[in-house]
Amino acid sequence: MIALAYDLGMRVIGEGVETPEQAAWLLRLDCDELQGYAIAHPMTGDELVQWAVSHNDERAVG
């Protein structure tokens, strides 16, 4: 699916990522973005700003 999306000129977002192992696997497959509890739990806007600052990582805040 990732290769097909790239062939169609799309970006790929891995959703529902719940473990670090799933995140690592998707990143090895060149998934553009990740979303799920392995990344962060739901939060308010203020909490998001604090989280983004504390995770000074291009994939997390980019």
ZARONU-817800 format. One record per atom (N, C-alpha, C): residue in one letter; atom name; x, y negated, z negated; residue number from 1. Coordinates in nm, 2 decimals, decimal comma. Layout:
% ZARONU-817800
 type atom     px     py     pz seq
    a   CA      X      Y      Z NUM
...
% end
This chain:
% ZARONU-817800
 type atom     px     py     pz seq
    m    N   0,08   0,12   0,00   1
    m   CA   0,00   0,00   0,00   1
    m    C   0,09  -0,13   0,00   1
    i    N   0,20  -0,12  -0,07   2
    i   CA   0,28  -0,24  -0,08   2
    i    C   0,34  -0,27   0,06   2
    a    N   0,39  -0,16   0,13   3
    a   CA   0,45  -0,18   0,26   3
    a    C   0,34  -0,23   0,36   3
    l    N   0,22  -0,18   0,35   4
    l   CA   0,11  -0,23   0,44   4
    l    C   0,08  -0,37   0,41   4
    a    N   0,07  -0,41   0,29   5
    a   CA   0,05  -0,55   0,25   5
    a    C   0,16  -0,64   0,31   5
    y    N   0,28  -0,60   0,30   6
    y   CA   0,39  -0,68   0,35   6
    y    C   0,39  -0,68   0,51   6
    d    N   0,35  -0,57   0,57   7
    d   CA   0,33  -0,57   0,71   7
    d    C   0,23  -0,67   0,76   7
    l    N   0,13  -0,69   0,67   8
    l   CA   0,02  -0,79   0,70   8
    l    C   0,05  -0,93   0,66   8
    g    N   0,17  -0,95   0,61   9
    g   CA   0,21  -1,08   0,56   9
    g    C   0,15  -1,13   0,43   9
    m    N   0,12  -1,03   0,35  10
    m   CA   0,06  -1,06   0,22  10
    m    C   0,16  -1,05   0,11  10
    r    N   0,13  -1,11  -0,01  11
    r   CA   0,20  -1,09  -0,13  11
    r    C   0,13  -0,98  -0,21  11
    v    N   0,20  -0,91  -0,30  12
    v   CA   0,15  -0,80  -0,37  12
    v    C   0,15  -0,83  -0,52  12
    i    N   0,04  -0,81  -0,59  13
    i   CA   0,03  -0,83  -0,73  13
    i    C  -0,01  -0,69  -0,79  13
    g    N   0,08  -0,64  -0,88  14
    g   CA   0,05  -0,52  -0,95  14
    g    C  -0,04  -0,55  -1,07  14
    e    N  -0,16  -0,50  -1,07  15
    e   CA  -0,26  -0,53  -1,18  15
    e    C  -0,27  -0,42  -1,27  15
    g    N  -0,30  -0,45  -1,40  16
    g   CA  -0,33  -0,34  -1,50  16
    g    C  -0,20  -0,27  -1,54  16
    v    N  -0,09  -0,34  -1,54  17
    v   CA   0,04  -0,28  -1,58  17
    v    C   0,04  -0,28  -1,73  17
    e    N   0,05  -0,16  -1,79  18
    e   CA   0,03  -0,14  -1,93  18
    e    C   0,16  -0,09  -2,00  18
    t    N   0,26  -0,05  -1,93  19
    t   CA   0,38   0,00  -1,99  19
    t    C   0,50  -0,06  -1,92  19
    p    N   0,61  -0,07  -1,99  20
    p   CA   0,74  -0,11  -1,93  20
    p    C   0,78  -0,02  -1,81  20
    e    N   0,75   0,11  -1,83  21
    e   CA   0,79   0,20  -1,72  21
    e    C   0,71   0,17  -1,59  21
    q    N   0,58   0,14  -1,60  22
    q   CA   0,50   0,10  -1,49  22
    q    C   0,56  -0,03  -1,43  22
    a    N   0,59  -0,13  -1,51  23
    a   CA   0,64  -0,25  -1,46  23
    a    C   0,77  -0,23  -1,38  23
    a    N   0,86  -0,15  -1,44  24
    a   CA   0,99  -0,12  -1,37  24
    a    C   0,97  -0,05  -1,24  24
    w    N   0,88   0,04  -1,23  25
    w   CA   0,85   0,12  -1,11  25
    w    C   0,80   0,02  -1,00  25
    l    N   0,70  -0,06  -1,04  26
    l   CA   0,65  -0,16  -0,94  26
    l    C   0,75  -0,26  -0,89  26
    l    N   0,84  -0,30  -0,98  27
    l   CA   0,94  -0,39  -0,94  27
    l    C   1,04  -0,32  -0,85  27
    r    N   1,07  -0,20  -0,87  28
    r   CA   1,16  -0,12  -0,78  28
    r    C   1,10  -0,11  -0,64  28
    l    N   0,96  -0,11  -0,64  29
    l   CA   0,89  -0,10  -0,51  29
    l    C   0,87  -0,24  -0,45  29
    d    N   0,94  -0,34  -0,50  30
    d   CA   0,93  -0,48  -0,45  30
    d    C   0,80  -0,55  -0,47  30
    c    N   0,72  -0,51  -0,57  31
    c   CA   0,60  -0,58  -0,60  31
    c    C   0,63  -0,73  -0,64  31
    d    N   0,56  -0,82  -0,58  32
    d   CA   0,59  -0,96  -0,60  32
    d    C   0,56  -1,01  -0,75  32
    e    N   0,44  -0,98  -0,80  33
    e   CA   0,40  -1,02  -0,93  33
    e    C   0,34  -0,91  -1,01  33
    l    N   0,34  -0,92  -1,14  34
    l   CA   0,28  -0,81  -1,22  34
    l    C   0,18  -0,88  -1,32  34
    q    N   0,08  -0,81  -1,35  35
    q   CA  -0,02  -0,86  -1,45  35
    q    C  -0,07  -0,74  -1,53  35
    g    N  -0,08  -0,76  -1,66  36
    g   CA  -0,13  -0,66  -1,75  36
    g    C  -0,07  -0,67  -1,89  36
    y    N  -0,11  -0,58  -1,98  37
    y   CA  -0,07  -0,59  -2,12  37
    y    C   0,08  -0,57  -2,14  37
    a    N   0,15  -0,50  -2,04  38
    a   CA   0,29  -0,49  -2,06  38
    a    C   0,36  -0,62  -2,04  38
    i    N   0,29  -0,71  -1,97  39
    i   CA   0,35  -0,85  -1,95  39
    i    C   0,31  -0,94  -2,06  39
    a    N   0,18  -0,95  -2,09  40
    a   CA   0,13  -1,03  -2,19  40
    a    C  -0,02  -1,00  -2,21  40
    h    N  -0,07  -1,02  -2,33  41
    h   CA  -0,21  -1,01  -2,36  41
    h    C  -0,28  -1,14  -2,33  41
    p    N  -0,41  -1,13  -2,32  42
    p   CA  -0,49  -1,26  -2,29  42
    p    C  -0,46  -1,37  -2,40  42
    m    N  -0,45  -1,49  -2,35  43
    m   CA  -0,41  -1,60  -2,44  43
    m    C  -0,47  -1,73  -2,40  43
    t    N  -0,47  -1,83  -2,49  44
    t   CA  -0,53  -1,96  -2,46  44
    t    C  -0,42  -2,03  -2,37  44
    g    N  -0,46  -2,15  -2,32  45
    g   CA  -0,37  -2,23  -2,24  45
    g    C  -0,25  -2,27  -2,32  45
    d    N  -0,27  -2,31  -2,44  46
    d   CA  -0,16  -2,35  -2,52  46
    d    C  -0,06  -2,24  -2,55  46
    e    N  -0,12  -2,12  -2,58  47
    e   CA  -0,04  -2,00  -2,60  47
    e    C   0,04  -1,96  -2,47  47
    l    N  -0,02  -1,98  -2,36  48
    l   CA   0,04  -1,95  -2,23  48
    l    C   0,17  -2,04  -2,21  48
    v    N   0,15  -2,17  -2,24  49
    v   CA   0,27  -2,26  -2,23  49
    v    C   0,38  -2,22  -2,32  49
    q    N   0,35  -2,18  -2,44  50
    q   CA   0,45  -2,14  -2,54  50
    q    C   0,51  -2,01  -2,49  50
    w    N   0,43  -1,92  -2,44  51
    w   CA   0,48  -1,79  -2,39  51
    w    C   0,58  -1,81  -2,27  51
    a    N   0,53  -1,90  -2,18  52
    a   CA   0,62  -1,92  -2,06  52
    a    C   0,75  -1,98  -2,09  52
    v    N   0,75  -2,07  -2,19  53
    v   CA   0,88  -2,13  -2,23  53
    v    C   0,97  -2,03  -2,30  53
    s    N   0,91  -1,94  -2,38  54
    s   CA   0,99  -1,84  -2,45  54
    s    C   1,04  -1,73  -2,36  54
    h    N   0,97  -1,71  -2,24  55
    h   CA   1,01  -1,61  -2,15  55
    h    C   1,07  -1,68  -2,02  55
    n    N   1,17  -1,75  -2,04  56
    n   CA   1,24  -1,83  -1,94  56
    n    C   1,29  -1,73  -1,83  56
    d    N   1,19  -1,67  -1,75  57
    d   CA   1,22  -1,57  -1,65  57
    d    C   1,14  -1,61  -1,53  57
    e    N   1,21  -1,62  -1,42  58
    e   CA   1,14  -1,66  -1,29  58
    e    C   1,02  -1,58  -1,26  58
    r    N   1,03  -1,45  -1,28  59
    r   CA   0,91  -1,36  -1,25  59
    r    C   0,79  -1,39  -1,35  59
    a    N   0,83  -1,43  -1,47  60
    a   CA   0,72  -1,45  -1,57  60
    a    C   0,65  -1,58  -1,55  60
    v    N   0,72  -1,69  -1,51  61
    v   CA   0,67  -1,82  -1,50  61
    v    C   0,65  -1,87  -1,36  61
    g    N   0,71  -1,80  -1,26  62
    g   CA   0,71  -1,85  -1,13  62
    g    C   0,59  -1,81  -1,06  62
% end
